[in-house]
């Protein structure tokens, strides 16, 4: 059980980094180990490979020690668990095992990316059968796996919340075995202002029309200073309503795009969804009259 837990956590870390090929590999190994543990609990003979000599049969029966231990592969272990009624037919589980075995090939791991719920649901079925604790098995990932398979939430909400948790773990992992103050020092360091990335309050205009507004907010994943973008919505006589449109954090890499994803982020959804700013014509009237001196050479 401990080995399955360790490799399952690796699979979760792989998915968080976007390394979906490695995710498929580790997810398949975790399922195989749990599947065999489940079969052994029913009867150790159930993991014997049914070909070649009877050496393994006697080994698992406790009558003699085999020179080489051979057991069934992941696919056969799953098939036997389906025969026993522990698992049901699931094409996505079969696909995950094929990806792990290299039978199926992906382009950039995109197929494996969407198989995280398959790993979670399969582990849940197997853990329950061996009387294990899902909470202890998943550890720090427990709240994440519960959210991923929560069908009461929309797919967008589940995806956004998954990315937030993954970003949080990525950020925390950077400070493993480092002094406690290292993380606080990073969070208190002013964010970069380097060309393509800007954290701070800024308004882009085209004539008298507001095009884009950026605002500094706390990241929902790492709490660091991050940038939220807003775009113009309805314009009235009192100002221009701005709608949340995107978010990016340079510390943990969390990136959200579009109003639907912004609303799905509970922490950012608690912020005002619209911001009213005065039209530029009003702003110009409120501005102090500044006269520039005569320009001279030298």
Protein Blocks (a to p, Z undefined) as FASTA:
>chain_A
ZZmmmmmmmmmmmmmnopaklmmmmmmmmmmmmmmmmmmmmomklmpccehjfklmmmmn
opaccfbdcdddfklmmmmmmmnomaccdfklmmmmmmmnomaccehhlmmmmmmmmmmm
mmmmmmmmnopafklmnmmmmmmmmmmmmmkbcfklmmmmmmmmmmmmmmmmmmgoiafk
lmmmmmmpccddehjaccddddddehjacfbdcdddddfklopacddddddfdddfkbcc
dddfbdcdfklopacedjklmmmmmklmmpcfbdcdddfklmmmmpccdddddddeZZ
